[in-house]
Amino acid sequence: MIRASLEKDPKDVATMFDDVAKRYDLTNDVLSLGQDRAWRTAVVEAVDAQTGERVLDIAAGTATSSEPFAARGVDVVPADFSLGMLREGRRRNPALALTAADAMRLPFADDTFDAVTMSFGLRNVADRHVALAEFRRVTRPGGRLVVCEFSDPVVPGFRTIYKRYLMGALPAVARRISSNPDSYVYLAESIQAWPGQRELASDLATAGWRDVEWTNLSAGIVALHRGVNPA
């Protein structure tokens, strides 16, 4: 079993997710105390895709995050660079066009999508600045980006409790239910090293996204960042 380091070597990260693919969604549901379902709903509402629009769901894993888009009649393309995740996703969702893709080198033409969304994946990319620019390249002018990622809790007392959970309880629970519990040590470390809401918003703006804003979910454990590709 492989645990990626914070250097985020793409091969190590992909192999790590290959190892956890079969129980990934269950493990996340348990570790988030069911909050992941509410976060997915918030992403779908923020993207606000209409029937006939084309949406890239990058780092889609097993395509759980893509299912609500498909249910609305949206042309969703679930993409991931973990082949293990894609295999599991195809087993569960054979009707979806799951695609192997690296967030820093997307296999799509310019201006292909009406919206791009990424949930809990940007943190695992070796260079988020390259990825954010690449997302803009494949988004049509006037199209939108929604990034859902762990962030800084905004309640001071709760922030301390949360960090203790990340480094203590989370790996301990993962050892009971995950096929690769060491990967959740990486998860805790990567969350703690990830920039806060304001810094990530600045990264979006630097990549050329406009009207950048964010919404805190679950007291800031997670933040939804949004931007628009200018015409």
PAZA-957661 format. One line per field, with one value per residue: x, y, z of N, C-alpha, C in turn; residue in three letters. Coordinates in steps of 0.001 Angstrom, whole numbers, always signed. Each point is the difference from the previous one (the first is absolute). Last residue first. Layout:
<kekes>
nu: [X|...];
nv: [Y|...];
nw: [Z|...];
cau: [X|...];
cav: [Y|...];
caw: [Z|...];
cu: [X|...];
cv: [Y|...];
cw: [Z|...];
aa: [ALA|...];
</kekes>
This chain:
<kekes>
nu: [-15489|+393|-790|-1137|-668|-55|+436|-1078|+1487|+424|+405|-2677|-4520|-3298|-12|+734|+1215|+2116|+2040|+1529|+32|+3169|+4880|+4642|+3977|+651|-3692|-620|+2554|-1445|-3023|+1750|+1425|-3248|-1683|+3831|+4083|+2658|+2034|-2443|-2051|+2657|+991|-3214|-311|+3229|-750|-2794|+1582|+1154|-2934|-2260|-3844|-4007|-2472|+2192|+3445|-1319|-890|+3583|+1688|-2339|+392|+3767|+1199|-3893|-2509|+1496|-888|-4255|-819|+1282|-2773|-3937|+10|-290|-2859|-137|+2811|+2510|+325|-1100|-2714|-2524|-1126|-1843|-779|-1974|-1153|+516|+3168|+1821|+3233|+4185|+3897|+231|+1765|+4628|+2132|+197|+3349|+4416|+863|+615|+3483|+529|-4590|-3561|-3349|-3889|-4076|-4653|-3583|-1232|-2150|-1659|-3125|-1559|+3266|+3555|+4108|+4815|+1511|+1616|+2306|+3260|+3612|+555|-2889|-591|-2795|-3517|-5340|-5695|-5219|-4910|-3128|+887|+766|+1717|+4159|+3177|+2572|+3829|+3900|+2348|+2951|+4299|+3198|+1422|-67|-4881|-5444|-5453|-4002|-5402|-4662|-5177|-4450|-1167|+2140|+4734|+2505|+783|+3568|+4868|+2824|+1445|+3646|+4487|+3841|+886|+3108|-1377|-4156|-2585|-4275|-3990|-5532|-4697|-3478|+1868|+2930|+2318|+3472|-446|-2589|+2057|+2859|-1805|-1101|+3388|+972|-2630|+1169|+3642|-223|-42|+3540|+4727|+2426|-2528|-617|+3722|+994|-2431|+1312|+3833|+1146|+1831|+4314|+4863|+4440|+1171|+1626|+4598|+2672|+430|+3063|+4585|+1650|+763|+2468|+469|+1913|-838|-511|-2287|-813|-1012|+405];
nv: [+36686|-2323|-3566|-1020|-2289|-1946|-3564|-2301|-2889|-2681|-317|+3511|+51|-2465|+2065|+4974|+3052|+3829|+2696|+3165|+2156|-855|-2629|-1138|-1462|+2216|-45|-3750|-255|+2335|-2091|-2854|+1895|+963|-3574|-3042|-3773|-4685|-3555|-3017|-3599|-3682|-3346|-3374|-3459|-3427|-3568|-3234|-3659|-4121|-3854|-3435|-2516|+1631|+315|+267|+3351|+4594|+2434|+2164|+4058|+3997|+2050|+3012|+4036|+2673|+1787|+3814|+4146|+1893|+2400|+4513|+3188|+1651|+3969|+4138|+776|-372|-3991|-1535|-3462|-3864|-576|+648|+3318|+1808|+3448|+1759|+3060|+3236|-925|-4973|-4053|-2466|+2410|+766|-3225|-158|+2795|-1519|-3246|+1367|+1414|-3183|-4140|-4561|-2458|-1138|+3063|+734|-2645|+196|+1704|+3127|+1869|+3329|+1663|+688|-2330|-443|+3088|-1424|-5078|-4679|-3237|+2040|+1020|+1024|-2984|-5047|-4695|-4183|-1377|-1671|+328|-2535|-3637|-3680|-258|-2782|-1815|+3171|+2133|-2183|+435|+4072|+645|-1742|+2325|+5211|+4663|+2575|+2092|+409|+2850|+1520|+2531|+536|-796|-1314|-3659|-115|+2296|-2063|-3317|+613|-761|-4443|-2535|-1808|+3332|+4831|+3729|+3366|+1136|+3176|+1249|+2287|+886|-850|+702|+2635|+1649|+1810|-39|-230|-3518|-4190|-495|-912|-4446|-2738|+309|-2392|-4437|-963|-428|-3854|-1350|-491|-4092|-3587|+38|-1064|-4543|-2239|+585|-2450|-4851|-2161|+2018|+453|-744|+2945|+4248|+591|+360|+4215|+3060|-572|+1534|+4710|+2932|+3051|+1721|-1220|-5314|-5154|-5318|-5575|-5860];
nw: [-20749|+4912|+4015|+5326|+5384|+5683|+4683|+5082|+4708|+5250|+4496|+2082|+1854|-2501|-4524|-2973|-4503|-3954|-4932|-4766|-4717|-3969|-1924|-1188|+2705|+4150|+2917|+2765|+3933|+3816|+2871|+3233|+4060|+3345|+2801|+2133|-653|+1069|+2828|+2843|-2230|-1193|+3260|+814|-3179|+72|+2693|-1631|-2627|+2104|+366|-3443|-785|+3507|+4275|+4500|+415|-77|+3958|+2061|-1911|+1204|+4420|+1022|-2470|-1222|+3597|+2221|-1937|+790|+3990|+142|-2080|+2159|+2530|-2526|-4493|-4774|-3112|-4510|-4254|-4496|-4475|-5215|-4509|-5135|-4685|-5283|-5033|-3579|-3939|-83|+1576|+349|+1605|+4696|+2882|+453|+3107|+4409|+997|+970|+4319|+3546|+494|+1212|+1530|+3186|+1770|-2644|+340|+2196|-3030|-4721|-5234|-4566|-4651|-4392|-3884|-3454|-1229|-1345|-71|+2374|+3338|+4250|+3799|+4582|+2516|-1798|-1578|-2248|+129|-320|-929|+1334|+825|+3160|+5338|+3570|-1414|-1309|+3345|+1665|-2523|+392|+3641|-405|-2547|+683|-1009|-1627|-1364|-2257|-2423|-1593|-1661|+1874|+2108|+4631|+2204|-388|+3217|+4209|+336|+704|+3891|+811|-2346|+1121|+241|-1175|-1885|-3374|-3378|-3928|-3510|-3644|-1549|-527|+3855|+4150|+4698|+4338|+3823|+4649|+1878|+507|+3698|+4238|+1111|+1711|+4578|+3080|+804|+2917|+4873|+3231|+2974|-1260|-418|-2006|-4643|-2700|-815|-3355|-4473|-1552|-948|-3929|-1413|+1663|-1986|-3611|+1012|+714|-3841|-2090|+1860|-931|-4150|-563|+3781|+4116|+4437|+4537|+393|-433|+430|-1133|+152];
cau: [-157|-450|+981|-548|+549|-619|+510|-319|-396|+38|+756|+1279|+838|+352|-924|+429|-1005|-74|-589|+331|-1154|-554|-1421|-833|-151|+1276|+92|-962|+541|+1037|-715|-456|+1143|+415|-978|-1335|-265|-712|+948|+628|-1023|-225|+1141|+47|-1170|+281|+1007|-737|-346|+1089|-153|+1338|+930|+608|-923|-1052|+634|+335|-1238|-391|+789|-216|-1129|-163|+1270|+738|-687|+271|+1374|+77|-576|+924|+1194|-231|+41|+1294|-336|-74|-1188|+248|+480|+142|+1222|-379|+960|-348|+793|+292|-218|-1257|-169|-389|-1312|-1031|+208|-496|-1464|-458|+113|-1022|-1326|-74|-58|-1395|+66|+1367|+704|+875|+1017|+1032|+1056|+1006|-285|+958|-75|+939|+439|-721|-1006|-833|-1412|-370|+277|-1170|-77|-1309|+114|+963|-513|+872|+456|+1293|+1155|+1164|+1220|+733|-555|+445|-717|-1215|-788|-643|-1073|-1106|-542|-779|-1257|-785|-672|+150|+1242|+897|+1392|+789|+1153|+1123|+1028|+1216|+63|-649|-1421|-621|-30|-1087|-1343|-555|-289|-1096|-1089|-916|+114|-1330|+234|+1363|+140|+1131|+738|+1062|+1334|+698|-105|-1307|+16|-1273|+258|+895|-761|-941|+762|+378|-1205|-248|+1001|-430|-1193|+400|-40|-1096|-1258|-605|+937|+187|-1288|-232|+925|-455|-1215|+266|-670|-1218|-1146|-1177|-96|-319|-1439|-665|+55|-906|-1374|-322|-77|-1239|+426|-1093|+567|-490|+565|+673|-533|+770|-840];
cav: [-50|+1218|+218|+55|+1022|+131|+1150|-38|+1246|-62|-1237|+246|+887|-698|-1067|-987|-244|-1306|+70|-1101|-74|+1265|-88|+673|-877|+16|+1279|-15|-894|+758|+959|-757|-298|+1216|+464|+381|+1420|+657|+791|+996|+974|+875|+898|+943|+861|+1009|+825|+1010|+1099|+974|+1028|+579|-1011|+244|-143|-1002|-1315|-530|-536|-1155|-1183|-371|-910|-1102|-662|-327|-1117|-1194|-390|-577|-1351|-823|-231|-1187|-1168|-232|+126|+1417|+272|+353|+1350|+255|-518|-359|-857|-194|-973|+157|-1212|+126|+1343|+1015|+581|-873|-249|+1161|-6|-1015|+578|+1044|-603|-546|+1165|+458|+1449|+445|+304|-1119|-154|+994|-522|-693|-147|-924|-113|-986|+119|+1131|-200|-1195|+421|+1273|+1210|+608|-468|-555|-185|+971|+1359|+674|+1363|+170|+302|+205|-2|+1261|+930|-302|+927|+513|-1139|-609|+867|-144|-1363|-65|+713|-812|-1030|-1299|-597|-238|-246|-279|-845|+59|-818|+719|+98|+1235|-113|-862|+757|+1000|-561|+280|+1437|+310|+726|-1036|-1273|-539|-711|-497|-300|-856|+260|-998|+553|+254|-1093|-202|-407|+405|-103|+1099|+1242|-58|+153|+1415|+747|-304|+733|+1399|+35|+3|+1357|+178|-98|+1339|+973|-214|+221|+1443|+559|-388|+770|+1435|+437|-770|+234|+247|-906|-1335|-22|+64|-1354|-864|+397|-440|-1460|-482|-644|-335|+393|+1325|+1034|+1109|+1262|+1227|+1195];
caw: [-1449|-687|-1042|-1351|-881|-1319|-739|-1443|-659|-1460|-249|-644|+813|+1243|+364|+976|+1030|+641|+1341|+913|+920|+478|+302|-996|-1163|-706|-700|-1110|-1033|-707|-853|-1161|-861|-700|-971|+434|+278|-1099|-783|+865|+384|-1152|-192|+1116|-84|-1034|+658|+744|-903|-24|+1037|+92|-508|-1306|-1132|+167|+146|-1330|-591|+804|-378|-1397|-193|+944|+248|-1217|-668|+812|-282|-1340|+77|+786|-815|-815|+879|+656|+1419|+349|+804|+1395|+227|+1429|+612|+1365|+692|+1406|+750|+1417|+787|+725|+556|-991|+295|-567|-1441|-753|+95|-938|-1348|-95|-158|-1360|-884|-132|-174|+273|-1244|-334|+1063|-288|-857|+825|+1425|+606|+1441|+535|+1392|+573|+1047|-160|-14|+601|-773|-623|-1392|-338|-1449|-509|+155|+951|-257|+664|-841|+854|-828|+14|-985|-1369|-880|+629|+492|-1172|-473|+949|-147|-1233|+218|+928|-795|+646|-470|+1130|-372|+1200|-308|+930|-658|-382|-1448|-434|+330|-1002|-1255|+45|-118|-1332|-109|+914|-664|-474|+702|+326|+1267|+81|+1432|+329|+1235|+164|+227|-1257|-962|-603|-1405|-602|-1439|-363|+3|-1120|-1245|-106|-390|-1418|-794|-49|-842|-1406|-544|-938|+752|-27|+566|+1432|+640|+73|+982|+1331|+300|+124|+1228|+267|-877|+845|+1144|-511|-224|+1298|+574|-763|+308|+1357|-2|-641|-1236|-921|-1286|-339|+853|-657|+515|-133|+0];
cu: [+1209|-74|-426|+1135|-617|+694|-606|+520|-256|-396|+220|+884|+1397|+1018|+498|-1113|+536|-1106|-26|-625|+199|-1229|-473|-1488|-932|-63|+1292|+109|-930|+612|+989|-778|-420|+1159|+509|-836|-1453|-289|-685|+937|+636|-1059|-264|+1125|+48|-1158|+411|+907|-737|-311|+1110|-41|+1434|+932|+647|-792|-1034|+634|+295|-1265|-412|+852|-140|-1087|-121|+1216|+780|-660|+395|+1411|+148|-487|+987|+1218|-166|+65|+1247|-396|+16|-1314|+190|+618|-15|+1223|-484|+992|-532|+800|+518|-335|-1385|-36|-308|-1416|-1151|+130|-582|-1530|-515|+34|-1082|-1393|-101|-115|-1402|+145|+1373|+795|+1022|+1149|+1129|+1097|+1083|-248|+986|-158|+995|+397|-670|-1192|-974|-1511|-389|+415|-1228|-77|-1285|+211|+943|-447|+861|+551|+1256|+1264|+1225|+1322|+774|-516|+403|-853|-1336|-852|-738|-1190|-1189|-609|-894|-1344|-838|-782|+347|+1298|+856|+1429|+786|+1092|+1269|+972|+1195|+24|-782|-1505|-708|-90|-1114|-1454|-647|-407|-1214|-1248|-896|+62|-1313|+275|+1368|+72|+1139|+880|+998|+1366|+660|+42|-1422|-54|-1229|+324|+863|-795|-944|+775|+323|-1215|-203|+972|-513|-1204|+342|-76|-1208|-1300|-576|+851|+122|-1302|-225|+873|-533|-1247|+104|-755|-1284|-1306|-1302|-273|-451|-1512|-707|-40|-995|-1445|-389|-142|-1222|+496|-939|+692|-567|+576|+780|-753|+876];
cv: [+642|-175|+1205|+265|-105|+1101|+11|+1291|-262|+1368|-131|-1225|+201|+799|-651|-1007|-1070|-13|-1385|+265|-1134|-256|+1326|-90|+587|-850|+88|+1278|-60|-840|+829|+901|-775|-267|+1177|+594|+255|+1457|+845|+917|+1110|+1054|+995|+1013|+1065|+991|+1118|+787|+1106|+1177|+1041|+1128|+512|-1136|+150|-257|-1115|-1381|-636|-649|-1254|-1199|-467|-981|-1207|-872|-450|-1230|-1232|-480|-717|-1437|-917|-337|-1298|-1253|-358|+237|+1438|+241|+243|+1382|+270|-643|-203|-992|-65|-1162|+151|-1222|+157|+1379|+1103|+508|-796|-234|+1157|-103|-972|+692|+1061|-565|-439|+1185|+532|+1515|+587|+213|-1087|-99|+980|-635|-845|-32|-1038|-5|-1110|+225|+1308|-20|-1158|+207|+1247|+1274|+535|-384|-652|-96|+1055|+1453|+494|+1374|+134|+68|+314|-130|+1314|+975|-214|+832|+481|-1196|-579|+846|-219|-1374|-100|+632|-913|-1037|-1279|-587|-167|-362|-206|-978|+98|-986|+774|+176|+1236|-100|-809|+846|+1054|-435|+366|+1459|+234|+582|-1055|-1330|-611|-510|-651|-138|-1008|+391|-1133|+630|+384|-1163|-283|-318|+437|-13|+1181|+1299|+35|+261|+1469|+756|-251|+821|+1430|+41|+41|+1368|+309|+54|+1411|+1103|-128|+336|+1499|+632|-317|+773|+1507|+493|-696|+37|+153|-958|-1314|-61|-45|-1403|-912|+324|-526|-1520|-629|-498|-362|+570|+1345|+949|+1116|+1146|+1247];
cw: [-659|-1509|-825|-975|-1377|-790|-1389|-616|-1475|-533|-1503|-128|-584|+803|+1282|+270|+935|+1047|+605|+1371|+1000|+871|+583|+236|-1057|-1264|-812|-821|-1210|-1123|-812|-959|-1248|-963|-836|-1120|+392|+342|-1074|-778|+839|+302|-1132|-184|+1093|-94|-961|+947|+735|-918|-2|+1029|+4|-387|-1369|-1278|+116|+89|-1349|-550|+775|-428|-1438|-382|+928|+299|-1227|-612|+820|-309|-1336|+78|+734|-839|-776|+869|+807|+1454|+510|+737|+1499|+200|+1504|+652|+1426|+586|+1422|+577|+1422|+826|+628|+666|-1006|+264|-596|-1498|-811|+30|-1056|-1368|-175|-255|-1464|-953|-260|-117|+313|-1282|-327|+993|-237|-843|+672|+1503|+493|+1510|+314|+1449|+420|+944|-167|-86|+790|-728|-737|-1480|-501|-1511|-561|+65|+1153|-340|+846|-850|+851|-752|-76|-1044|-1453|-963|+560|+404|-1186|-441|+920|-218|-1232|+295|+881|-796|+738|-539|+1251|-421|+1299|-421|+839|-649|-514|-1517|-444|+235|-1090|-1262|+66|-133|-1327|-112|+890|-661|-612|+728|+499|+1417|+178|+1509|+133|+1186|+223|+163|-1320|-980|-486|-1493|-785|-1490|-431|-92|-1197|-1287|-203|-515|-1490|-844|-165|-944|-1484|-646|-888|+795|+29|+615|+1513|+705|+158|+1068|+1395|+423|+204|+1225|+455|-798|+774|+1156|-647|-171|+1337|+593|-713|+359|+1383|+28|-666|-1345|-1141|-1234|-422|+1047|-653|+658|+0];
aa: [ALA|PRO|ASN|VAL|GLY|ARG|HIS|LEU|ALA|VAL|ILE|GLY|ALA|SER|LEU|ASN|THR|TRP|GLU|VAL|ASP|ARG|TRP|GLY|ALA|THR|ALA|LEU|ASP|SER|ALA|LEU|GLU|ARG|GLN|GLY|PRO|TRP|ALA|GLN|ILE|SER|GLU|ALA|LEU|TYR|VAL|TYR|SER|ASP|PRO|ASN|SER|SER|ILE|ARG|ARG|ALA|VAL|ALA|PRO|LEU|ALA|GLY|MET|LEU|TYR|ARG|LYS|TYR|ILE|THR|ARG|PHE|GLY|PRO|VAL|VAL|PRO|ASP|SER|PHE|GLU|CYS|VAL|VAL|LEU|ARG|GLY|GLY|PRO|ARG|THR|VAL|ARG|ARG|PHE|GLU|ALA|LEU|ALA|VAL|HIS|ARG|ASP|ALA|VAL|ASN|ARG|LEU|GLY|PHE|SER|MET|THR|VAL|ALA|ASP|PHE|THR|ASP|ASP|ALA|PHE|PRO|LEU|ARG|MET|ALA|ASP|ALA|ALA|THR|LEU|ALA|LEU|ALA|PRO|ASN|ARG|ARG|ARG|GLY|GLU|ARG|LEU|MET|GLY|LEU|SER|PHE|ASP|ALA|PRO|VAL|VAL|ASP|VAL|GLY|ARG|ALA|ALA|PHE|PRO|GLU|SER|SER|THR|ALA|THR|GLY|ALA|ALA|ILE|ASP|LEU|VAL|ARG|GLU|GLY|THR|GLN|ALA|ASP|VAL|ALA|GLU|VAL|VAL|ALA|THR|ARG|TRP|ALA|ARG|ASP|GLN|GLY|LEU|SER|LEU|VAL|ASP|ASN|THR|LEU|ASP|TYR|ARG|LYS|ALA|VAL|ASP|ASP|PHE|MET|THR|ALA|VAL|ASP|LYS|PRO|ASP|LYS|GLU|LEU|SER|ALA|ARG|ILE|MET];
</kekes>
